[in-house]
Amino acid sequence: MLSYAALGALAGSVVGGLAQFVEWSQALRPLWALFQLAVLLIGMGLLLWGARPPDWLARKLYPLGSRVQHWLQTPARLGVAGLAWAGLPCGLLYSAAAIAGLTGRMFDGALAMVLFGLGSTAWLLAAPWLLRHVQGRLSAWRQELGARLAGIALVAMSGWALWAHALREAPRLWC
């Protein structure tokens, strides 16, 4: 939760600062629009292909995973891993961080990420039980439902941001 709160505070502060800077600088408008377009494309990628890493990358990561598990044998090392958790490459986590950034404030961004962490904790505790009860009934597409929902969230968030900005300042979006 601490690393999530720090990530949310950072996202809220940075986006809030950038929002103020955008008002002062016309040069950042195209970068903002390109960033929103990139988030939109990432979301569409999650919708279309899910969150599977390429096979060649998965083959390289499996041996690394066993070494990391061996290293994580003490409570202190588990604590360090918990603090580093917010740095993991996870589309859903960074979707939540992007939403935390939209708050534009450090405290609100931290709060958004803590709430995301609490919701994630509840799901991670319930998921093994639920999986045991529905295992074998899910198709491959349903197993990737989380990645596809993250894609929907990214597409909706960046699409809304681009749409709202275009309505408010359409001629100034690119210049």
C-alpha positions as CSV (number, residue, x, y, z in Angstrom):
1,M,0.0,0.0,0.0
2,L,2.9,2.3,0.8
3,S,4.4,2.0,-2.7
4,Y,1.0,2.3,-4.3
5,A,0.4,5.5,-2.3
6,A,3.8,6.9,-3.4
7,L,3.1,6.0,-7.0
8,G,-0.3,7.7,-6.8
9,A,1.1,10.8,-5.1
10,L,3.8,11.0,-7.7
11,A,1.3,10.6,-10.6
12,G,-1.1,13.2,-9.1
13,S,1.7,15.7,-8.5
14,V,3.3,15.3,-11.9
15,V,0.0,15.4,-13.8
16,G,-1.2,18.3,-11.7
17,G,2.1,20.2,-12.3
18,L,1.9,19.4,-16.0
19,A,-1.7,20.6,-16.1
20,Q,-0.6,24.0,-14.8
21,F,2.4,24.0,-17.1
22,V,0.1,23.2,-20.1
23,E,-1.9,26.3,-19.4
24,W,1.4,28.3,-19.6
25,S,2.9,26.6,-22.6
26,Q,1.3,25.9,-26.0
27,A,4.2,23.6,-26.9
28,L,2.9,20.8,-24.5
29,R,-0.5,20.5,-26.1
30,P,0.6,18.2,-28.9
31,L,2.6,16.1,-26.3
32,W,-0.5,15.8,-24.1
33,A,-2.6,14.7,-27.1
34,L,0.0,12.2,-28.2
35,F,0.2,10.8,-24.7
36,Q,-3.5,10.3,-24.6
37,L,-3.4,8.7,-28.0
38,A,-0.7,6.3,-26.8
39,V,-2.8,5.4,-23.8
40,L,-5.7,4.8,-26.1
41,L,-3.6,2.5,-28.3
42,I,-2.3,0.6,-25.3
43,G,-5.8,0.1,-24.1
44,M,-6.9,-1.1,-27.5
45,G,-4.0,-3.6,-27.5
46,L,-5.1,-5.0,-24.2
47,L,-8.6,-5.3,-25.6
48,L,-7.5,-7.1,-28.7
49,W,-4.6,-9.3,-27.5
50,G,-4.8,-9.5,-23.8
51,A,-1.8,-9.4,-21.4
52,R,0.2,-12.4,-22.6
53,P,3.9,-11.7,-22.9
54,P,5.6,-13.0,-26.1
55,D,6.8,-16.6,-25.9
56,W,10.4,-15.7,-26.3
57,L,10.2,-13.3,-23.3
58,A,8.3,-15.8,-21.1
59,R,11.0,-18.4,-21.7
60,K,13.7,-15.9,-20.6
61,L,11.7,-14.8,-17.5
62,Y,10.8,-18.2,-16.0
63,P,14.4,-18.9,-14.8
64,L,14.7,-15.4,-13.4
65,G,11.4,-16.0,-11.5
66,S,12.8,-19.1,-9.7
67,R,15.9,-17.2,-8.6
68,V,13.8,-14.4,-7.2
69,Q,11.6,-16.9,-5.3
70,H,14.7,-18.4,-3.7
71,W,15.9,-14.9,-2.7
72,L,12.5,-14.0,-1.1
73,Q,13.0,-16.4,1.8
74,T,13.2,-13.9,4.7
75,P,10.5,-11.4,6.0
76,A,12.9,-8.4,5.4
77,R,13.3,-9.4,1.7
78,L,9.6,-9.8,1.4
79,G,9.2,-6.3,2.7
80,V,11.6,-4.9,0.2
81,A,9.7,-6.8,-2.6
82,G,6.4,-5.3,-1.3
83,L,7.9,-1.8,-1.6
84,A,9.0,-2.5,-5.1
85,W,5.6,-4.0,-6.1
86,A,4.5,-0.7,-7.6
87,G,7.4,-0.9,-10.1
88,L,6.1,-4.1,-11.7
89,P,5.1,-3.9,-15.3
90,C,1.3,-4.3,-14.9
91,G,-1.2,-2.7,-17.3
92,L,-3.9,-2.6,-14.7
93,L,-1.6,-1.0,-12.1
94,Y,-0.5,1.7,-14.5
95,S,-4.1,2.2,-15.6
96,A,-4.9,3.0,-12.0
97,A,-1.8,5.2,-11.7
98,A,-2.9,7.1,-14.8
99,I,-6.4,7.6,-13.2
100,A,-4.6,8.7,-10.0
101,G,-2.7,11.2,-12.1
102,L,-5.9,12.6,-13.4
103,T,-6.7,13.8,-9.9
104,G,-4.0,16.4,-10.3
105,R,-3.1,16.5,-6.6
106,M,-0.6,14.6,-4.6
107,F,-2.9,13.6,-1.7
108,D,-5.8,12.6,-4.0
109,G,-3.5,10.6,-6.2
110,A,-2.1,8.7,-3.2
111,L,-5.6,8.1,-1.9
112,A,-6.8,6.8,-5.3
113,M,-3.9,4.3,-5.4
114,V,-4.5,3.2,-1.8
115,L,-8.1,2.5,-2.7
116,F,-6.9,0.6,-5.8
117,G,-4.6,-1.4,-3.5
118,L,-7.3,-2.2,-1.1
119,G,-9.6,-3.4,-3.9
120,S,-6.7,-5.4,-5.4
121,T,-6.0,-7.0,-2.0
122,A,-9.6,-8.1,-1.6
123,W,-9.6,-9.6,-5.1
124,L,-6.2,-11.3,-4.6
125,L,-7.4,-12.9,-1.4
126,A,-10.7,-14.0,-3.0
127,A,-9.3,-15.1,-6.4
128,P,-7.7,-18.5,-5.4
129,W,-11.0,-19.5,-3.7
130,L,-13.0,-18.4,-6.7
131,L,-10.6,-20.0,-9.2
132,R,-11.0,-23.4,-7.4
133,H,-14.7,-23.1,-7.7
134,V,-14.9,-22.2,-11.3
135,Q,-11.7,-23.8,-12.7
136,G,-12.4,-25.8,-15.8
137,R,-15.4,-23.7,-16.7
138,L,-13.7,-20.7,-18.0
139,S,-12.7,-20.3,-21.6
140,A,-9.3,-18.8,-22.6
141,W,-11.0,-15.5,-23.3
142,R,-12.6,-15.3,-19.9
143,Q,-9.3,-16.0,-18.2
144,E,-8.0,-12.8,-19.8
145,L,-11.0,-10.8,-18.7
146,G,-8.9,-8.6,-16.4
147,A,-6.6,-7.5,-19.2
148,R,-9.5,-6.7,-21.4
149,L,-11.3,-4.7,-18.7
150,A,-8.0,-2.8,-18.2
151,G,-8.0,-2.1,-21.9
152,I,-11.6,-0.8,-21.7
153,A,-10.6,1.5,-18.8
154,L,-7.6,2.8,-20.7
155,V,-9.6,3.4,-23.9
156,A,-12.5,5.0,-22.0
157,M,-10.2,7.3,-19.9
158,S,-8.0,8.5,-22.8
159,G,-10.9,8.7,-25.2
160,W,-12.8,10.8,-22.7
161,A,-9.8,13.1,-22.0
162,L,-9.2,13.7,-25.7
163,W,-12.9,14.2,-26.4
164,A,-13.4,16.7,-23.5
165,H,-10.2,18.6,-24.5
166,A,-11.3,18.7,-28.1
167,L,-14.7,20.1,-27.2
168,R,-13.3,22.7,-24.9
169,E,-10.3,23.8,-26.9
170,A,-10.6,22.1,-30.3
171,P,-8.5,24.6,-32.3
172,R,-5.8,24.6,-29.7
173,L,-5.3,20.9,-29.4
174,W,-2.4,20.9,-31.8
175,C,-1.3,24.5,-31.9
